[in-house]
Amino acid sequence: MITKENDLSVLRDAHEKKVNGRNALVAGFLGWTLDAFDFFILTFALAAVAKDFNKTIPEIALTLTASLAMRPVGAFIFGLLADRFGRKGPLMISIAFYSVIEIFSGLAPSYGVFLFLRLLYGIGMGGEWGVGASLVMESVAVKRRGLLSGLLQEGYAFGFLLAAAAYYFVFPHFGWRAMFFVGGLPALLTLFIRSRVKETAAWKATRTLNWKEYAGAVRKHAKLFLYLVILMSMMNLISHGTQDLYPTFLQQQRHFDPHKTAVITMVSMVGAILGGLFFGHLSDLYGRK
């Protein structure tokens, strides 16, 4: 028999699910945004860091490569932790980890220490996206995943925009090290995740996965798995291969000052955000391919 109490319970559960989905989206978006913010700070300060450490710009650019090279390591480590212990805990650890490393990067006394810290930063950076995306996609309504995945991904463009803003406002007055100190603020996001986001039902239903089941899943979908790895590698090549040194190009080849460099970058990132939302919406209407 359907009772008023049952109706209220269903409505309450639906409301709680909706609120948790929204909170998970906020947490995932901000985690990815602040991850990008911490990464792209360095892309604006390559020349300044090179001058400070008496190195060439290519040598400092190697630290960007170091961070990106360690992303798969972080994705693997934190991905395993997320499957074993849930999404929330590993996500908070990865955000706190890369935030602390960002502050230490601003205190680095030498190039060697700075390079080592950027390697460590890459581990935390790699852990955030996979775990955060899993938390969000498992928490929101299936029919909205296309649009919301587009929104989530454009957190990266928004983080780039914020890094440009930091370069505009902070760098001219306080230098590159202060920009890295600001990069420690994402650690505060863990308080929101801890208090407002619930563990996903999807993880609770699959928490018993073991190594044999992992291997079986990969073998069963080997072609699709390989295709997705290659696809994402090419997409990252296009992304990081064009944007990471763009601020340096504007500074060194076009001789733009910090303000003009920052403004041009912010305009391009607004376009990136609009593009992500537009094509995410199209994927809900017409499919992902």
Backbone as CSV, one residue per row, in Angstrom:
resi,resn,N_x,N_y,N_z,CA_x,CA_y,CA_z,C_x,C_y,C_z
1,MET,0.842,-1.194,0.000,0.000,0.000,0.000,0.887,1.257,0.000
2,ILE,0.533,2.225,-0.861,1.273,3.472,-0.935,0.699,4.440,0.088
3,THR,1.522,4.912,0.954,1.082,5.826,2.003,1.730,7.188,1.819
4,LYS,1.194,8.140,2.568,1.752,9.485,2.518,3.203,9.479,2.976
5,GLU,3.497,8.628,3.976,4.865,8.539,4.473,5.803,8.016,3.394
6,ASN,5.315,7.022,2.610,6.145,6.490,1.519,6.404,7.561,0.461
7,ASP,5.383,8.326,0.135,5.535,9.405,-0.844,6.569,10.428,-0.373
8,LEU,6.480,10.784,0.897,7.418,11.747,1.451,8.834,11.202,1.436
9,SER,8.953,9.899,1.721,10.273,9.266,1.719,10.895,9.275,0.328
10,VAL,10.075,8.973,-0.696,10.560,8.992,-2.079,10.993,10.392,-2.480
11,LEU,10.178,11.386,-2.128,10.517,12.767,-2.456,11.783,13.214,-1.738
12,ARG,11.909,12.783,-0.483,13.096,13.158,0.292,14.356,12.531,-0.303
13,ASP,14.260,11.252,-0.687,15.404,10.576,-1.297,15.790,11.228,-2.622
14,ALA,14.779,11.595,-3.420,15.046,12.233,-4.708,15.721,13.590,-4.507
15,HIS,15.260,14.323,-3.494,15.842,15.634,-3.203,17.291,15.494,-2.733
16,GLU,17.529,14.528,-1.854,18.887,14.316,-1.350,19.826,13.895,-2.473
17,LYS,19.325,13.062,-3.386,20.141,12.633,-4.514,20.483,13.808,-5.413
18,LYS,19.501,14.677,-5.629,19.719,15.854,-6.471,20.736,16.795,-5.831
19,VAL,20.585,17.037,-4.535,21.507,17.926,-3.824,22.915,17.345,-3.822
20,ASN,23.040,16.038,-3.595,24.359,15.422,-3.577,25.007,15.466,-4.960
21,GLY,24.185,15.272,-6.000,24.713,15.372,-7.362,25.259,16.755,-7.641
22,ARG,24.528,17.767,-7.178,24.970,19.151,-7.363,26.257,19.410,-6.594
23,ASN,26.338,18.932,-5.347,27.538,19.131,-4.547,28.734,18.393,-5.139
24,ALA,28.488,17.190,-5.667,29.570,16.435,-6.300,30.075,17.163,-7.535
25,LEU,29.148,17.745,-8.304,29.538,18.505,-9.495,30.378,19.714,-9.102
26,VAL,29.966,20.418,-8.068,30.735,21.577,-7.597,32.132,21.142,-7.155
27,ALA,32.198,20.040,-6.403,33.491,19.559,-5.927,34.387,19.133,-7.078
28,GLY,33.828,18.386,-8.041,34.611,17.935,-9.177,35.072,19.087,-10.047
29,PHE,34.170,20.027,-10.286,34.504,21.188,-11.114,35.600,22.024,-10.465
30,LEU,35.449,22.324,-9.188,36.446,23.147,-8.508,37.771,22.410,-8.361
31,GLY,37.707,21.105,-8.121,38.945,20.337,-8.019,39.736,20.387,-9.312
32,TRP,39.048,20.224,-10.433,39.683,20.256,-11.748,40.125,21.680,-12.098
33,THR,39.308,22.659,-11.740,39.658,24.060,-11.980,40.932,24.445,-11.246
34,LEU,41.001,24.109,-9.978,42.144,24.505,-9.167,43.372,23.680,-9.497
35,ASP,43.168,22.444,-9.955,44.262,21.632,-10.477,44.895,22.365,-11.664
36,ALA,44.060,22.795,-12.612,44.548,23.512,-13.794,45.187,24.839,-13.399
37,PHE,44.581,25.529,-12.457,45.136,26.799,-11.978,46.570,26.612,-11.495
38,ASP,46.779,25.589,-10.679,48.117,25.332,-10.152,49.102,24.947,-11.251
39,PHE,48.636,24.214,-12.264,49.521,23.805,-13.346,49.887,24.986,-14.243
40,PHE,48.894,25.763,-14.639,49.121,26.806,-15.639,49.793,28.054,-15.072
41,ILE,49.849,28.186,-13.760,50.626,29.271,-13.170,52.048,29.266,-13.731
42,LEU,52.624,28.082,-13.826,54.000,27.971,-14.301,54.131,28.355,-15.767
43,THR,53.113,28.093,-16.578,53.213,28.418,-18.001,53.355,29.927,-18.225
44,PHE,52.849,30.726,-17.307,52.991,32.173,-17.424,54.335,32.666,-16.884
45,ALA,54.943,31.881,-16.010,56.136,32.354,-15.308,57.420,31.666,-15.761
46,LEU,57.383,30.951,-16.894,58.565,30.207,-17.332,59.809,31.091,-17.421
47,ALA,59.671,32.233,-18.071,60.823,33.110,-18.257,61.340,33.639,-16.922
48,ALA,60.430,33.998,-16.032,60.831,34.534,-14.730,61.521,33.464,-13.886
49,VAL,60.985,32.250,-13.893,61.602,31.158,-13.146,62.970,30.829,-13.734
50,ALA,63.076,30.823,-15.060,64.356,30.546,-15.721,65.404,31.579,-15.311
51,LYS,65.019,32.826,-15.267,65.949,33.888,-14.879,66.391,33.726,-13.433
52,ASP,65.444,33.374,-12.557,65.736,33.226,-11.135,66.698,32.073,-10.869
53,PHE,66.543,30.977,-11.600,67.389,29.801,-11.403,68.582,29.770,-12.359
54,ASN,68.738,30.836,-13.157,69.828,30.912,-14.126,69.809,29.732,-15.096
55,LYS,68.607,29.436,-15.606,68.409,28.344,-16.560,67.760,28.890,-17.826
56,THR,67.720,28.062,-18.853,67.046,28.452,-20.081,65.550,28.155,-19.970
57,ILE,64.768,28.787,-20.838,63.329,28.524,-20.851,63.046,27.051,-21.163
58,PRO,63.741,26.417,-22.135,63.503,24.979,-22.366,63.769,24.115,-21.137
59,GLU,64.749,24.483,-20.334,65.027,23.708,-19.122,63.884,23.834,-18.123
60,ILE,63.298,25.003,-18.003,62.143,25.162,-17.113,60.913,24.497,-17.719
61,ALA,60.795,24.549,-19.055,59.677,23.870,-19.712,59.725,22.364,-19.462
62,LEU,60.921,21.839,-19.222,61.047,20.415,-18.895,60.281,20.075,-17.626
63,THR,60.141,21.028,-16.714,59.382,20.756,-15.489,57.894,20.587,-15.781
64,LEU,57.396,21.244,-16.841,56.024,21.003,-17.286,55.883,19.576,-17.784
65,THR,56.864,19.145,-18.571,56.873,17.771,-19.080,56.916,16.776,-17.929
66,ALA,57.701,17.098,-16.911,57.819,16.207,-15.752,56.465,16.018,-15.076
67,SER,55.726,17.126,-14.900,54.397,17.021,-14.278,53.466,16.165,-15.118
68,LEU,53.445,16.407,-16.419,52.548,15.661,-17.301,52.940,14.184,-17.375
69,ALA,54.242,13.910,-17.322,54.701,12.519,-17.390,54.272,11.717,-16.169
70,MET,54.092,12.402,-15.047,53.707,11.707,-13.815,52.200,11.606,-13.642
71,ARG,51.442,12.238,-14.520,49.983,12.153,-14.407,49.465,10.718,-14.484
72,PRO,49.962,9.891,-15.405,49.472,8.498,-15.426,49.767,7.749,-14.129
73,VAL,50.897,8.077,-13.503,51.235,7.439,-12.224,50.207,7.820,-11.169
74,GLY,49.902,9.115,-11.091,48.895,9.562,-10.137,47.528,8.991,-10.425
75,ALA,47.173,8.922,-11.714,45.870,8.359,-12.087,45.773,6.900,-11.662
76,PHE,46.850,6.153,-11.833,46.861,4.735,-11.459,46.748,4.565,-9.944
77,ILE,47.567,5.312,-9.202,47.580,5.179,-7.744,46.238,5.601,-7.144
78,PHE,45.784,6.780,-7.483,44.554,7.288,-6.880,43.324,6.579,-7.437
79,GLY,43.422,6.077,-8.678,42.325,5.282,-9.218,42.120,3.998,-8.423
80,LEU,43.217,3.333,-8.092,43.125,2.118,-7.270,42.572,2.438,-5.878
81,LEU,43.053,3.531,-5.297,42.563,3.930,-3.980,41.067,4.240,-4.019
82,ALA,40.630,4.879,-5.120,39.217,5.235,-5.244,38.337,4.003,-5.368
83,ASP,38.821,2.969,-6.049,38.048,1.731,-6.161,38.044,0.950,-4.851
84,ARG,39.100,1.106,-4.082,39.199,0.342,-2.838,38.518,1.039,-1.659
85,PHE,38.674,2.361,-1.570,38.211,3.075,-0.382,37.107,4.093,-0.659
86,GLY,36.679,4.216,-1.904,35.646,5.198,-2.232,36.239,6.414,-2.923
87,ARG,35.365,7.251,-3.480,35.834,8.396,-4.268,36.247,9.586,-3.406
88,LYS,35.548,9.823,-2.316,35.754,11.033,-1.532,37.167,11.145,-0.954
89,GLY,37.588,10.126,-0.241,38.879,10.176,0.446,40.050,10.413,-0.503
90,PRO,40.204,9.581,-1.545,41.311,9.805,-2.482,41.249,11.166,-3.176
91,LEU,40.034,11.655,-3.470,39.918,12.968,-4.091,40.442,14.047,-3.147
92,MET,40.071,13.980,-1.879,40.556,14.963,-0.916,42.073,14.883,-0.754
93,ILE,42.603,13.672,-0.719,44.054,13.503,-0.565,44.796,14.085,-1.758
94,SER,44.287,13.815,-2.973,44.980,14.315,-4.169,44.979,15.839,-4.206
95,ILE,43.848,16.459,-3.851,43.766,17.922,-3.859,44.692,18.519,-2.800
96,ALA,44.662,17.963,-1.590,45.538,18.460,-0.531,47.004,18.259,-0.910
97,PHE,47.307,17.127,-1.546,48.691,16.822,-1.927,49.215,17.826,-2.948
98,TYR,48.459,18.033,-4.031,48.998,18.945,-5.046,49.016,20.397,-4.551
99,SER,48.141,20.736,-3.606,48.148,22.093,-3.051,49.398,22.344,-2.214
100,VAL,49.753,21.367,-1.400,50.958,21.492,-0.569,52.210,21.540,-1.438
101,ILE,52.269,20.690,-2.450,53.420,20.680,-3.354,53.533,22.007,-4.097
102,GLU,52.391,22.618,-4.414,52.404,23.914,-5.094,53.062,24.971,-4.215
103,ILE,52.743,24.981,-2.937,53.362,25.938,-2.014,54.860,25.687,-1.914
104,PHE,55.247,24.422,-1.780,56.668,24.083,-1.711,57.402,24.504,-2.984
105,SER,56.709,24.428,-4.130,57.325,24.851,-5.394,57.695,26.330,-5.337
106,GLY,56.852,27.125,-4.699,57.151,28.542,-4.553,58.312,28.818,-3.616
107,LEU,58.671,27.828,-2.803,59.793,27.969,-1.863,61.067,27.308,-2.365
108,ALA,61.014,26.690,-3.541,62.145,25.913,-4.055,63.409,26.772,-4.131
109,PRO,64.516,26.299,-3.542,65.748,27.097,-3.546,66.601,26.895,-4.798
110,SER,66.323,25.848,-5.574,67.166,25.543,-6.728,66.339,24.867,-7.811
111,TYR,66.927,24.790,-8.983,66.250,24.155,-10.112,65.999,22.675,-9.854
112,GLY,66.976,21.977,-9.271,66.826,20.553,-9.001,65.660,20.271,-8.080
113,VAL,65.544,21.054,-7.022,64.431,20.890,-6.083,63.116,21.206,-6.779
114,PHE,63.111,22.263,-7.571,61.893,22.659,-8.286,61.441,21.554,-9.235
115,LEU,62.371,20.972,-9.982,62.042,19.881,-10.897,61.466,18.691,-10.143
116,PHE,62.054,18.339,-9.011,61.567,17.220,-8.210,60.155,17.487,-7.696
117,LEU,59.907,18.704,-7.255,58.578,19.058,-6.754,57.531,19.011,-7.862
118,ARG,57.914,19.403,-9.070,56.955,19.342,-10.178,56.663,17.900,-10.580
119,LEU,57.622,17.014,-10.387,57.353,15.585,-10.587,56.301,15.116,-9.588
120,LEU,56.476,15.488,-8.330,55.512,15.110,-7.302,54.151,15.735,-7.574
121,TYR,54.167,16.982,-8.020,52.901,17.649,-8.324,52.113,16.887,-9.385
122,GLY,52.817,16.349,-10.371,52.153,15.597,-11.434,51.374,14.399,-10.910
123,ILE,51.850,13.789,-9.822,51.138,12.643,-9.238,49.785,13.091,-8.697
124,GLY,49.781,14.173,-7.923,48.514,14.689,-7.404,47.612,15.188,-8.509
125,MET,48.198,15.832,-9.501,47.443,16.337,-10.640,46.756,15.198,-11.388
126,GLY,47.485,14.099,-11.590,46.921,12.955,-12.299,45.825,12.262,-11.520
127,GLY,45.903,12.320,-10.206,44.908,11.636,-9.394,43.581,12.349,-9.348
128,GLU,43.594,13.672,-9.493,42.358,14.435,-9.292,41.317,14.180,-10.376
129,TRP,41.715,14.182,-11.640,40.736,14.145,-12.725,39.922,12.857,-12.731
130,GLY,40.582,11.717,-12.722,39.865,10.445,-12.810,38.925,10.229,-11.648
131,VAL,39.408,10.497,-10.439,38.580,10.294,-9.249,37.443,11.306,-9.208
132,GLY,37.770,12.571,-9.517,36.741,13.602,-9.510,35.668,13.358,-10.548
133,ALA,36.088,12.952,-11.750,35.122,12.669,-12.815,34.236,11.485,-12.444
134,SER,34.820,10.462,-11.831,34.030,9.309,-11.397,32.991,9.715,-10.360
135,LEU,33.416,10.528,-9.403,32.498,10.994,-8.360,31.324,11.752,-8.967
136,VAL,31.609,12.621,-9.922,30.557,13.434,-10.520,29.627,12.596,-11.383
137,MET,30.195,11.816,-12.309,29.375,11.062,-13.250,28.531,9.992,-12.562
138,GLU,28.995,9.509,-11.423,28.220,8.525,-10.675,27.155,9.170,-9.788
139,SER,27.203,10.494,-9.670,26.290,11.190,-8.763,25.185,11.952,-9.489
140,VAL,25.383,12.278,-10.764,24.404,13.096,-11.482,23.492,12.228,-12.333
141,ALA,22.403,12.816,-12.800,21.430,12.106,-13.624,22.056,11.689,-14.958
142,VAL,21.739,10.473,-15.399,22.317,9.936,-16.626,22.007,10.829,-17.820
143,LYS,20.799,11.350,-17.910,20.387,12.127,-19.083,21.105,13.472,-19.178
144,ARG,21.794,13.876,-18.129,22.498,15.161,-18.142,24.018,14.991,-18.181
145,ARG,24.492,13.771,-18.349,25.933,13.541,-18.251,26.729,14.168,-19.385
146,GLY,26.134,14.281,-20.566,26.839,14.908,-21.682,27.141,16.368,-21.398
147,LEU,26.112,17.125,-21.069,26.280,18.545,-20.768,27.172,18.753,-19.551
148,LEU,26.933,17.958,-18.500,27.694,18.143,-17.268,29.141,17.703,-17.427
149,SER,29.395,16.703,-18.285,30.784,16.319,-18.546,31.506,17.440,-19.279
150,GLY,30.779,18.135,-20.183,31.359,19.296,-20.849,31.673,20.403,-19.861
151,LEU,30.743,20.638,-18.932,30.967,21.642,-17.897,32.155,21.253,-17.028
152,LEU,32.214,19.987,-16.642,33.301,19.518,-15.793,34.648,19.693,-16.486
153,GLN,34.732,19.308,-17.739,35.986,19.423,-18.475,36.426,20.882,-18.597
154,GLU,35.478,21.787,-18.755,35.848,23.189,-18.928,36.282,23.837,-17.629
155,GLY,36.226,23.078,-16.538,36.887,23.540,-15.326,38.367,23.761,-15.577
156,TYR,38.927,22.989,-16.513,40.342,23.138,-16.851,40.588,24.484,-17.522
157,ALA,39.696,24.868,-18.442,39.822,26.173,-19.092,39.618,27.299,-18.080
158,PHE,38.689,27.104,-17.157,38.450,28.117,-16.135,39.666,28.262,-15.225
159,GLY,40.342,27.135,-14.933,41.562,27.194,-14.144,42.666,27.950,-14.863
160,PHE,42.767,27.744,-16.190,43.723,28.489,-17.007,43.401,29.981,-16.955
161,LEU,42.104,30.297,-17.020,41.669,31.696,-16.939,42.069,32.304,-15.591
162,LEU,41.881,31.551,-14.512,42.262,32.055,-13.189,43.768,32.241,-13.072
163,ALA,44.531,31.345,-13.697,45.988,31.487,-13.689,46.405,32.754,-14.421
164,ALA,45.705,33.050,-15.533,45.966,34.294,-16.258,45.645,35.503,-15.386
165,ALA,44.546,35.411,-14.618,44.177,36.499,-13.715,45.235,36.697,-12.630
166,ALA,45.773,35.593,-12.104,46.835,35.682,-11.096,48.078,36.328,-11.698
167,TYR,48.365,35.992,-12.942,49.512,36.596,-13.620,49.285,38.101,-13.810
168,TYR,48.052,38.467,-14.078,47.693,39.876,-14.287,47.820,40.680,-12.993
169,PHE,47.289,40.118,-11.894,47.199,40.888,-10.659,48.363,40.649,-9.691
170,VAL,48.870,39.413,-9.627,49.864,39.068,-8.609,51.288,39.229,-9.108
171,PHE,51.569,38.679,-10.285,52.953,38.639,-10.768,53.614,40.012,-10.858
172,PRO,52.987,41.032,-11.435,53.680,42.322,-11.567,54.089,42.946,-10.230
173,HIS,53.394,42.594,-9.162,53.652,43.216,-7.866,54.470,42.339,-6.915
174,PHE,54.289,41.008,-7.015,54.900,40.128,-6.015,55.805,39.046,-6.603
175,GLY,55.826,38.894,-7.923,56.715,37.904,-8.525,56.103,36.521,-8.639
176,TRP,56.881,35.596,-9.234,56.338,34.273,-9.548,56.120,33.408,-8.315
177,ARG,56.937,33.568,-7.291,56.789,32.708,-6.109,55.444,32.944,-5.412
178,ALA,55.008,34.179,-5.375,53.722,34.489,-4.744,52.574,33.806,-5.471
179,MET,52.694,33.654,-6.786,51.646,32.964,-7.543,51.510,31.518,-7.077
180,PHE,52.625,30.875,-6.766,52.577,29.498,-6.279,52.006,29.423,-4.865
181,PHE,52.225,30.441,-4.076,51.642,30.452,-2.736,50.110,30.532,-2.818
182,VAL,49.610,31.344,-3.744,48.162,31.403,-3.971,47.649,30.032,-4.388
183,GLY,48.495,29.271,-5.088,48.108,27.934,-5.539,47.881,26.931,-4.424
184,GLY,48.162,27.324,-3.181,47.887,26.425,-2.062,46.453,26.484,-1.581
185,LEU,45.691,27.456,-2.049,44.314,27.627,-1.595,43.385,26.449,-1.908
186,PRO,43.615,25.685,-3.002,42.705,24.566,-3.281,42.546,23.572,-2.137
187,ALA,43.510,23.525,-1.231,43.402,22.588,-0.105,42.129,22.821,0.697
188,LEU,41.633,24.048,0.703,40.404,24.357,1.447,39.195,23.644,0.863
189,LEU,39.282,23.246,-0.414,38.166,22.553,-1.049,37.874,21.223,-0.375
190,THR,38.881,20.631,0.255,38.668,19.340,0.912,37.644,19.447,2.034
191,LEU,37.528,20.612,2.657,36.542,20.799,3.720,35.126,20.699,3.161
192,PHE,34.914,21.270,1.977,33.608,21.184,1.335,33.280,19.740,0.961
193,ILE,34.244,19.045,0.386,34.021,17.653,-0.021,33.703,16.794,1.193
194,ARG,34.452,17.019,2.266,34.261,16.215,3.477,32.877,16.418,4.073
195,SER,32.361,17.632,4.020,31.112,17.930,4.714,29.866,17.827,3.832
196,ARG,30.006,17.991,2.502,28.826,18.125,1.661,28.613,17.006,0.640
197,VAL,29.621,16.199,0.383,29.511,15.198,-0.681,29.451,13.795,-0.075
198,LYS,28.492,13.006,-0.569,28.343,11.628,-0.095,29.004,10.651,-1.068
199,GLU,29.368,9.499,-0.537,29.949,8.448,-1.385,28.904,7.963,-2.372
200,THR,29.353,7.529,-3.555,28.409,7.146,-4.605,27.925,5.709,-4.442
201,ALA,26.676,5.490,-4.877,26.098,4.139,-4.825,26.818,3.205,-5.780
202,ALA,27.307,3.748,-6.909,28.004,2.917,-7.896,29.267,2.307,-7.299
203,TRP,30.001,3.100,-6.501,31.202,2.535,-5.871,30.822,1.457,-4.854
204,LYS,29.800,1.714,-4.077,29.385,0.735,-3.068,28.998,-0.596,-3.706
205,ALA,28.483,-0.529,-4.941,28.052,-1.757,-5.617,29.206,-2.515,-6.246
206,THR,30.381,-1.853,-6.430,31.501,-2.508,-7.125,32.773,-2.523,-6.290
207,ARG,32.676,-2.291,-5.017,33.865,-2.147,-4.175,34.631,-3.451,-3.989
208,THR,34.079,-4.566,-4.423,34.748,-5.860,-4.241,35.640,-6.231,-5.425
209,LEU,35.818,-5.332,-6.391,36.669,-5.633,-7.542,38.090,-5.983,-7.095
210,ASN,38.699,-6.978,-7.762,40.082,-7.342,-7.465,40.913,-7.290,-8.745
211,TRP,42.197,-7.619,-8.623,43.096,-7.525,-9.776,42.637,-8.408,-10.929
212,LYS,42.138,-9.587,-10.619,41.683,-10.501,-11.663,40.512,-9.902,-12.430
213,GLU,39.610,-9.261,-11.714,38.455,-8.640,-12.368,38.886,-7.433,-13.210
214,TYR,39.863,-6.670,-12.730,40.400,-5.569,-13.524,40.938,-6.087,-14.859
215,ALA,41.804,-7.115,-14.766,42.418,-7.676,-15.965,41.356,-8.236,-16.913
216,GLY,40.338,-8.883,-16.352,39.272,-9.434,-17.179,38.496,-8.353,-17.911
217,ALA,38.241,-7.239,-17.204,37.504,-6.136,-17.821,38.299,-5.522,-18.964
218,VAL,39.620,-5.383,-18.778,40.459,-4.824,-19.836,40.513,-5.759,-21.036
219,ARG,40.674,-7.066,-20.784,40.727,-8.044,-21.886,39.407,-8.063,-22.649
220,LYS,38.316,-8.003,-21.936,37.000,-8.067,-22.565,36.761,-6.873,-23.491
221,HIS,37.309,-5.732,-23.116,37.101,-4.515,-23.908,38.445,-3.978,-24.411
222,ALA,39.336,-4.873,-24.811,40.712,-4.497,-25.152,40.772,-3.468,-26.282
223,LYS,40.005,-3.691,-27.348,40.047,-2.766,-28.483,39.526,-1.385,-28.091
224,LEU,38.423,-1.359,-27.373,37.868,-0.086,-26.934,38.813,0.605,-25.959
225,PHE,39.409,-0.168,-25.064,40.349,0.376,-24.091,41.544,1.019,-24.795
226,LEU,42.126,0.306,-25.766,43.281,0.817,-26.508,42.893,2.069,-27.302
227,TYR,41.723,2.012,-27.923,41.253,3.169,-28.698,41.121,4.409,-27.809
228,LEU,40.533,4.251,-26.626,40.331,5.383,-25.733,41.659,5.935,-25.215
229,VAL,42.617,5.050,-24.960,43.942,5.505,-24.522,44.602,6.350,-25.608
230,ILE,44.543,5.861,-26.855,45.136,6.598,-27.973,44.388,7.912,-28.201
231,LEU,43.050,7.856,-28.143,42.247,9.053,-28.346,42.591,10.137,-27.326
232,MET,42.632,9.761,-26.048,42.924,10.741,-25.012,44.361,11.239,-25.094
233,SER,45.278,10.373,-25.536,46.668,10.803,-25.715,46.761,11.862,-26.794
234,MET,46.051,11.648,-27.897,46.070,12.624,-28.990,45.395,13.935,-28.570
235,MET,44.308,13.831,-27.817,43.626,15.039,-27.366,44.514,15.850,-26.420
236,ASN,45.229,15.156,-25.543,46.147,15.854,-24.643,47.334,16.430,-25.392
237,LEU,47.773,15.742,-26.444,48.868,16.265,-27.267,48.448,17.574,-27.929
238,ILE,47.213,17.578,-28.464,46.692,18.805,-29.081,46.572,19.913,-28.033
239,SER,46.047,19.554,-26.871,45.805,20.544,-25.818,47.116,21.113,-25.275
240,HIS,47.913,20.277,-24.645,49.138,20.757,-24.005,50.203,21.153,-25.020
241,GLY,50.144,20.555,-26.199,51.122,20.902,-27.225,50.938,22.292,-27.792
242,THR,49.768,22.868,-27.606,49.504,24.205,-28.156,49.394,25.279,-27.079
243,GLN,48.847,24.942,-25.908,48.527,25.999,-24.948,49.587,26.220,-23.878
244,ASP,50.385,25.206,-23.562,51.296,25.339,-22.421,52.369,26.404,-22.641
245,LEU,52.846,26.548,-23.871,53.886,27.535,-24.154,53.332,28.783,-24.842
246,TYR,52.010,28.867,-24.953,51.416,30.029,-25.605,51.698,31.331,-24.860
247,PRO,51.557,31.373,-23.519,51.903,32.622,-22.818,53.368,33.017,-23.030
248,THR,54.274,32.031,-23.060,55.682,32.339,-23.296,55.889,32.884,-24.701
249,PHE,55.157,32.336,-25.660,55.211,32.858,-27.030,54.789,34.325,-27.071
250,LEU,53.713,34.654,-26.376,53.242,36.037,-26.357,54.273,36.964,-25.697
251,GLN,54.939,36.454,-24.669,55.921,37.272,-23.956,57.215,37.439,-24.747
252,GLN,57.727,36.319,-25.274,59.065,36.323,-25.860,59.078,36.704,-27.341
253,GLN,58.101,36.209,-28.095,58.091,36.486,-29.531,57.276,37.731,-29.889
254,ARG,56.159,37.923,-29.183,55.315,39.091,-29.471,55.632,40.270,-28.554
255,HIS,56.430,40.018,-27.512,56.887,41.062,-26.586,55.723,41.775,-25.887
256,PHE,54.695,40.997,-25.539,53.571,41.551,-24.796,53.906,41.613,-23.313
257,ASP,53.371,42.603,-22.631,53.593,42.710,-21.190,52.659,41.742,-20.456
258,PRO,52.840,41.575,-19.135,51.995,40.630,-18.387,50.500,40.890,-18.533
259,HIS,50.092,42.141,-18.549,48.666,42.449,-18.634,48.076,42.013,-19.971
260,LYS,48.746,42.330,-21.069,48.228,41.969,-22.379,48.256,40.453,-22.570
261,THR,49.324,39.803,-22.116,49.414,38.343,-22.202,48.253,37.685,-21.455
262,ALA,47.964,38.186,-20.262,46.892,37.619,-19.444,45.535,37.820,-20.094
263,VAL,45.285,39.001,-20.632,43.980,39.300,-21.226,43.727,38.422,-22.444
264,ILE,44.720,38.287,-23.314,44.557,37.450,-24.506,44.253,36.006,-24.104
265,THR,44.952,35.512,-23.099,44.720,34.138,-22.637,43.326,33.990,-22.048
266,MET,42.885,34.946,-21.279,41.558,34.872,-20.668,40.464,34.864,-21.732
267,VAL,40.626,35.656,-22.787,39.640,35.672,-23.870,39.551,34.294,-24.523
268,SER,40.705,33.669,-24.768,40.697,32.343,-25.404,40.058,31.297,-24.507
269,MET,40.217,31.433,-23.207,39.633,30.461,-22.289,38.125,30.639,-22.153
270,VAL,37.634,31.846,-22.311,36.184,32.053,-22.357,35.605,31.303,-23.552
271,GLY,36.294,31.384,-24.684,35.868,30.627,-25.857,35.886,29.131,-25.612
272,ALA,36.905,28.658,-24.894,36.999,27.231,-24.592,35.837,26.767,-23.715
273,ILE,35.468,27.574,-22.738,34.360,27.226,-21.845,33.054,27.158,-22.623
274,LEU,32.803,28.137,-23.462,31.578,28.149,-24.266,31.543,26.956,-25.218
275,GLY,32.688,26.613,-25.796,32.743,25.456,-26.685,32.466,24.156,-25.960
276,GLY,33.002,24.009,-24.747,32.760,22.793,-23.983,31.300,22.613,-23.635
277,LEU,30.640,23.684,-23.231,29.217,23.613,-22.895,28.372,23.331,-24.134
278,PHE,28.696,23.969,-25.250,27.925,23.805,-26.475,27.998,22.369,-26.985
279,PHE,29.202,21.822,-27.079,29.340,20.468,-27.604,28.895,19.414,-26.596
280,GLY,28.991,19.727,-25.303,28.426,18.824,-24.312,26.917,18.726,-24.446
281,HIS,26.272,19.869,-24.707,24.822,19.875,-24.926,24.460,19.103,-26.191
282,LEU,25.236,19.274,-27.261,24.982,18.532,-28.489,25.094,17.026,-28.265
283,SER,26.018,16.615,-27.401,26.188,15.183,-27.139,24.986,14.594,-26.416
284,ASP,24.281,15.405,-25.635,23.042,14.943,-24.997,21.923,14.808,-26.034
285,LEU,21.947,15.658,-27.043,20.891,15.639,-28.053,21.114,14.582,-29.127
286,TYR,22.371,14.405,-29.552,22.643,13.574,-30.725,23.609,12.410,-30.465
287,GLY,24.076,12.239,-29.231,24.997,11.150,-28.948,26.418,11.642,-28.795
288,ARG,27.283,10.764,-28.275,28.646,11.175,-27.931,29.585,11.254,-29.129
289,LYS,29.413,10.364,-30.106,30.368,10.294,-31.226,30.356,11.583,-32.051
